[in-house]
Amino acid sequence: MAKKKEAEPAPSEEVANGDATGDDLTADSESTTSKDNVELEARAIAQAMQSADASYVPSPSLLASDDAHPLLSQVDGPSLSNFNTDPSVYQAKSVPIALRAKFDVPIHVTAGGSVVEYEITTDVYDIAFGVTAEREEGVTNVKESERVDSHLEPVTGKFLVGSVPCALIFSFDNEYSWFREKRVTYKITVTPPRTENVIKGRRLRAKKALEAVTKDSEEIAERYETSTQTRSELEKEVKRLEKEIEEKKKSLDVVSTEEKWLEKKRVVRDEQIKLLNKRIENGWDDEKSEE
């Protein structure tokens, strides 16, 4: 039996004036749309970073530090000499979470403007899932913990990290379950900011930090002046009190000397009173002999 020959594909026709075919137009349109979406997302991320950096406020501990460099380190952000823009991926598959138990995945982020994406799934059953950001200033709920149907479809999310450093805590909570162990699969991707965003961000933070430290410096100058004046007044008061104490000590010495002298005199007087009363009541011994 002769082998059936496959039909050769017809040669594509060229379109006049260099126009593309319908398929090419669709592909180009999809490519343009995808590119536009990426650019829009990048622009949104850059704007969000600028907003976060423009509202930057140094933490109380940095302002209270006796060392100038911790504040500058936070303002500078990551060093561009060894800055790596490659995403960091944290993932695990089928992690068991016992009944009445909780499992946390902590991720430390040091580059402001990093984009965090996550995808979680569970086998067979649901689980409670939430994300918090822990900073020196306090804890922020990125995603409120709630039960999710991650066994039916992946739970995904994406957010921008503004203030750093911070610890992102991805929490898988099975404490509500009395009977079933859950198994969680997660993938968390942390994409550092673009270099140009890092450069813009450190300049915005530097301006905000300068405003904060300048204002704090003015307040410190006022407090310093008040403190200096108060110290001077207290020193004068102390000297006055010291002089007064010296005078009081002299008076105390005089009074103490007088007290001792009077005590001796009091003893003498008591003895004299006793002897005189005895004479008046009983007479004199030499008078009795005359009788």
Salt bridges, closest charged atoms under 4 A:
GLU41 OE2 - LYS158 NZ 1.80
ASP53 OD1 - ARG205 NH1 3.09
ASP67 OD1 - HIS69 ND1 3.12
GLU117 OE1 - LYS158 NZ 3.95
ASP126 OD2 - ARG147 NH2 3.14
ASP126 OD1 - LYS182 NZ 3.78
GLU146 OE2 - LYS143 NZ 3.49
GLU181 OE1 - ARG183 NH2 3.74
GLU196 OE2 - ARG194 NH1 3.87
GLU211 OE1 - LYS208 NZ 3.34
GLU235 OE2 - ARG231 NH1 2.92
GLU237 OE2 - ARG240 NH2 2.53
GLU244 OE1 - ARG240 NH1 3.02
GLU263 OE2 - ARG266 NH2 2.72
ASP270 OD2 - ARG266 NH1 3.62
